[in-house]
Amino acid sequence: MNKNGHLAVSDKARSFIDTVRKKGDKACKITIKHLQIKDPFLFSQLRLYSDTSAQKGKVMYHIP
């Protein structure tokens, strides 16, 4: 938290990811697919896919 008592962006992101992971595999796949569409650059930087099938529309994820 910052000095005003608000969560930092990184804390919000971490909380969001934790929530999605708790919801299971299907929620993770949906979230990753949405990220792939919404921000392809970030998606590629995070290396969330494990093979080229993800680039063809199939969501394959690997979280290092």
N, CA and C atoms as a LAMMPS dump frame, in Angstrom:
ITEM: TIMESTEP
0
ITEM: NUMBER OF ATOMS
192
ITEM: BOX BOUNDS ff ff ff
-5.0000000000000000e+02 5.0000000000000000e+02
-5.0000000000000000e+02 5.0000000000000000e+02
-5.0000000000000000e+02 5.0000000000000000e+02
ITEM: ATOMS id mol type element x y z
1 1 1 N 0.838 -1.182 0
2 1 2 C 0 0 0
3 1 3 C 0.876 1.235 0
4 2 1 N 0.364 2.275 -0.65
5 2 2 C 1.117 3.522 -0.624
6 2 3 C 0.753 4.315 0.626
7 3 1 N 1.332 5.49 0.746
8 3 2 C 1.129 6.267 1.975
9 3 3 C -0.309 6.731 2.179
10 4 1 N -1.125 6.725 1.12
11 4 2 C -2.528 7.121 1.234
12 4 3 C -3.444 5.938 1.552
13 5 1 N -2.858 4.768 1.706
14 5 2 C -3.662 3.595 2.026
15 5 3 C -4.247 2.893 0.816
16 6 1 N -3.829 3.285 -0.381
17 6 2 C -4.333 2.673 -1.608
18 6 3 C -3.36 1.602 -2.091
19 7 1 N -3.898 0.587 -2.706
20 7 2 C -3.054 -0.458 -3.256
21 7 3 C -2.306 0.06 -4.475
22 8 1 N -1.054 -0.307 -4.592
23 8 2 C -0.268 0.026 -5.77
24 8 3 C -0.778 -0.81 -6.94
25 9 1 N -0.461 -0.372 -8.155
26 9 2 C -0.898 -1.091 -9.351
27 9 3 C -0.404 -2.538 -9.304
28 10 1 N 0.833 -2.742 -8.899
29 10 2 C 1.367 -4.109 -8.842
30 10 3 C 0.611 -4.964 -7.828
31 11 1 N 0.192 -4.366 -6.717
32 11 2 C -0.59 -5.109 -5.724
33 11 3 C -1.966 -5.473 -6.27
34 12 1 N -2.575 -4.558 -7.021
35 12 2 C -3.879 -4.842 -7.629
36 12 3 C -3.759 -5.966 -8.647
37 13 1 N -2.693 -5.914 -9.459
38 13 2 C -2.476 -6.953 -10.463
39 13 3 C -2.264 -8.305 -9.792
40 14 1 N -1.46 -8.334 -8.761
41 14 2 C -1.189 -9.571 -8.026
42 14 3 C -2.473 -10.139 -7.422
43 15 1 N -3.274 -9.283 -6.861
44 15 2 C -4.537 -9.702 -6.263
45 15 3 C -5.479 -10.271 -7.324
46 16 1 N -5.538 -9.606 -8.475
47 16 2 C -6.382 -10.063 -9.575
48 16 3 C -5.94 -11.448 -10.05
49 17 1 N -4.64 -11.62 -10.271
50 17 2 C -4.118 -12.907 -10.729
51 17 3 C -4.395 -14.001 -9.703
52 18 1 N -4.21 -13.697 -8.438
53 18 2 C -4.499 -14.675 -7.38
54 18 3 C -5.963 -15.091 -7.401
55 19 1 N -6.851 -14.127 -7.601
56 19 2 C -8.287 -14.41 -7.657
57 19 3 C -8.62 -15.311 -8.837
58 20 1 N -8.061 -14.996 -10.007
59 20 2 C -8.322 -15.799 -11.204
60 20 3 C -7.799 -17.217 -11.013
61 21 1 N -6.605 -17.348 -10.482
62 21 2 C -6.02 -18.678 -10.279
63 21 3 C -6.872 -19.525 -9.346
64 22 1 N -7.452 -18.918 -8.34
65 22 2 C -8.308 -19.65 -7.401
66 22 3 C -9.582 -20.152 -8.073
67 23 1 N -10.004 -19.468 -9.136
68 23 2 C -11.23 -19.859 -9.836
69 23 3 C -11.016 -21.062 -10.749
70 24 1 N -9.771 -21.398 -11.025
71 24 2 C -9.488 -22.611 -11.776
72 24 3 C -8.966 -22.398 -13.177
73 25 1 N -8.767 -23.538 -13.83
74 25 2 C -8.144 -23.583 -15.142
75 25 3 C -8.929 -22.822 -16.207
76 26 1 N -10.242 -22.987 -16.198
77 26 2 C -11.06 -22.329 -17.216
78 26 3 C -10.957 -20.808 -17.09
79 27 1 N -11.006 -20.297 -15.888
80 27 2 C -10.89 -18.852 -15.67
81 27 3 C -9.518 -18.349 -16.108
82 28 1 N -8.485 -19.136 -15.843
83 28 2 C -7.133 -18.754 -16.269
84 28 3 C -7.049 -18.668 -17.786
85 29 1 N -7.588 -19.666 -18.467
86 29 2 C -7.545 -19.678 -19.926
87 29 3 C -8.298 -18.49 -20.513
88 30 1 N -9.45 -18.173 -19.959
89 30 2 C -10.236 -17.035 -20.444
90 30 3 C -9.473 -15.735 -20.233
91 31 1 N -8.876 -15.581 -19.07
92 31 2 C -8.13 -14.361 -18.758
93 31 3 C -6.92 -14.216 -19.671
94 32 1 N -6.202 -15.307 -19.891
95 32 2 C -5.021 -15.266 -20.75
96 32 3 C -5.42 -14.948 -22.184
97 33 1 N -6.501 -15.539 -22.665
98 33 2 C -6.976 -15.254 -24.029
99 33 3 C -7.346 -13.782 -24.159
100 34 1 N -8.005 -13.241 -23.157
101 34 2 C -8.376 -11.828 -23.174
102 34 3 C -7.12 -10.949 -23.208
103 35 1 N -6.125 -11.298 -22.421
104 35 2 C -4.877 -10.538 -22.418
105 35 3 C -4.192 -10.622 -23.774
106 36 1 N -4.231 -11.796 -24.394
107 36 2 C -3.617 -11.986 -25.706
108 36 3 C -4.256 -11.057 -26.74
109 37 1 N -5.555 -10.888 -26.66
110 37 2 C -6.277 -10.025 -27.6
111 37 3 C -6.079 -8.554 -27.254
112 38 1 N -6.193 -8.222 -25.991
113 38 2 C -6.167 -6.832 -25.531
114 38 3 C -4.775 -6.206 -25.6
115 39 1 N -3.737 -6.973 -25.26
116 39 2 C -2.378 -6.426 -25.234
117 39 3 C -1.38 -7.486 -25.703
118 40 1 N -1.287 -7.68 -27.032
119 40 2 C -0.401 -8.72 -27.565
120 40 3 C 1.065 -8.549 -27.15
121 41 1 N 1.516 -7.312 -27.025
122 41 2 C 2.908 -7.087 -26.633
123 41 3 C 3.164 -7.594 -25.213
124 42 1 N 2.313 -7.212 -24.279
125 42 2 C 2.463 -7.68 -22.902
126 42 3 C 2.355 -9.198 -22.849
127 43 1 N 1.402 -9.738 -23.586
128 43 2 C 1.213 -11.185 -23.64
129 43 3 C 2.5 -11.884 -24.076
130 44 1 N 3.138 -11.362 -25.128
131 44 2 C 4.372 -11.988 -25.612
132 44 3 C 5.514 -11.814 -24.618
133 45 1 N 5.574 -10.678 -23.946
134 45 2 C 6.62 -10.44 -22.957
135 45 3 C 6.478 -11.364 -21.747
136 46 1 N 5.255 -11.696 -21.394
137 46 2 C 5.01 -12.583 -20.255
138 46 3 C 5.233 -14.055 -20.599
139 47 1 N 5.325 -14.34 -21.9
140 47 2 C 5.536 -15.711 -22.393
141 47 3 C 4.525 -16.678 -21.787
142 48 1 N 3.26 -16.348 -21.942
143 48 2 C 2.195 -17.165 -21.366
144 48 3 C 1.808 -18.355 -22.233
145 49 1 N 2.435 -18.525 -23.377
146 49 2 C 2.119 -19.675 -24.208
147 49 3 C 3.331 -20.59 -24.27
148 50 1 N 3.075 -21.851 -24.473
149 50 2 C 4.161 -22.821 -24.457
150 50 3 C 4.51 -23.337 -25.845
151 51 1 N 3.673 -23.016 -26.84
152 51 2 C 3.995 -23.437 -28.197
153 51 3 C 3.333 -22.505 -29.202
154 52 1 N 3.539 -22.766 -30.486
155 52 2 C 3.021 -21.875 -31.52
156 52 3 C 1.515 -21.977 -31.703
157 53 1 N 0.859 -22.989 -31.155
158 53 2 C -0.591 -23.103 -31.312
159 53 3 C -1.307 -21.92 -30.678
160 54 1 N -0.706 -21.297 -29.683
161 54 2 C -1.311 -20.127 -29.043
162 54 3 C -1.377 -18.966 -30.014
163 55 1 N -0.414 -18.897 -30.918
164 55 2 C -0.406 -17.812 -31.888
165 55 3 C -1.461 -18.027 -32.962
166 56 1 N -2.011 -19.227 -33.04
167 56 2 C -3.04 -19.542 -34.022
168 56 3 C -4.431 -19.508 -33.416
169 57 1 N -4.551 -18.984 -32.205
170 57 2 C -5.857 -18.847 -31.59
171 57 3 C -6.138 -19.825 -30.469
172 58 1 N -5.364 -20.892 -30.388
173 58 2 C -5.539 -21.834 -29.288
174 58 3 C -4.778 -21.307 -28.087
175 59 1 N -5.402 -21.31 -26.969
176 59 2 C -4.744 -20.801 -25.767
177 59 3 C -4.032 -21.95 -25.07
178 60 1 N -2.729 -21.858 -25.061
179 60 2 C -1.889 -22.786 -24.32
180 60 3 C -1.077 -21.906 -23.396
181 61 1 N -1.12 -22.155 -22.127
182 61 2 C -0.399 -21.259 -21.247
183 61 3 C 0.608 -21.988 -20.384
184 62 1 N 1.643 -21.272 -20.128
185 62 2 C 2.689 -21.751 -19.235
186 62 3 C 3.119 -20.557 -18.417
187 63 1 N 2.909 -20.61 -17.14
188 63 2 C 3.292 -19.5 -16.28
189 63 3 C 4.598 -19.879 -15.612
190 64 1 N 5.701 -19.209 -16.034
191 64 2 C 7.016 -19.557 -15.486
192 64 3 C 7.13 -19.238 -14.014
